[in-house]
């Protein structure tokens, strides 16, 4: 799903399960609804998504704009980083 011209995140398989656990913990928090978490899962190819998706693919799948997907993704990643720093 990722085109040659688009950058995506390759995850070391060693860290993939940790990331999935962190994303699932965020999913259970009341701060986020399902869309931002689904965006992260789709972008990284986690859970039921076997391969990383492009921003355009994510946007069309979730009926959002690519820019909105990027914003939501950034917010979740920022919160994951903050959580890991504490």
N, C-alpha and C positions, 0 to 999 in steps of 0.2 A: 503494500500500500504506500510506502514511502517512495517518492520519486528521487531521481539522481540529484536534482537541484535543491532538495530540501534536507536540512539537517534534522537528525533525530537522535535520540538518546539510546546508546547501546548500554545495556546493563550487564555487568559481570554476573554470571549465574550464581556465584557465591553470595552476592548481595540481593539478588532478586527476591528471595523469600523474605528477607528482612524488610524490603520495601513493601512487599505485599502485606505484611503484618502491620506496618505503620499506616499504610493507606486504609486498611480495614479498621484500624483503631480510629482514624479520623472519620471514617464512615459512620461509626457508632456514636461519635460525638454529635451533639445537637447543633453545632455551629454550621455544618454544611448539609445541604440537601444532596440528593444523589448525583446531580449533574456534574458538579466539580470533581467529585471522586471518579465518576465514569470517564471524565475527560483525562484524568491522570492515568487511569487504567488503560484507556485506549492509546494514549500517547506512548506509554512505555510497553504496551503489549502484555499487560498483567491480567491475571484471572482468566476470564472466559475469552479474552482477546489474545489470540496466539501471536499476532504480529503487531508492531507499532503502526499506528494510523497517522496520516498526514492531518494537518490542521483543517484542510478542506473536507476530508473524509469525516472527521469528527464533527465538524460544523453541520454537514448535511445529515449525518446520522441523528444528531441531537436537536436539529432545527434551530441552530444558533449561527452567528457570524464567526468566521475564523478568529477575528480580533477578540470577541467575547470569550472564545475558548481559550485563547492565550492568556487573557486576564485571569480567568478562573484557575487555570493551570498554575500561573505564577503565584496566586494567593495560597493555593494548597502547598506548593513547594516551599514557599516562604514559611508557612506554619510548621511544616515538617522540619525545616532547618532550625527554627526557633526551639521546637520541642527537643531536638537532639542536642542543642547547646545547653539546655537547662539540666 
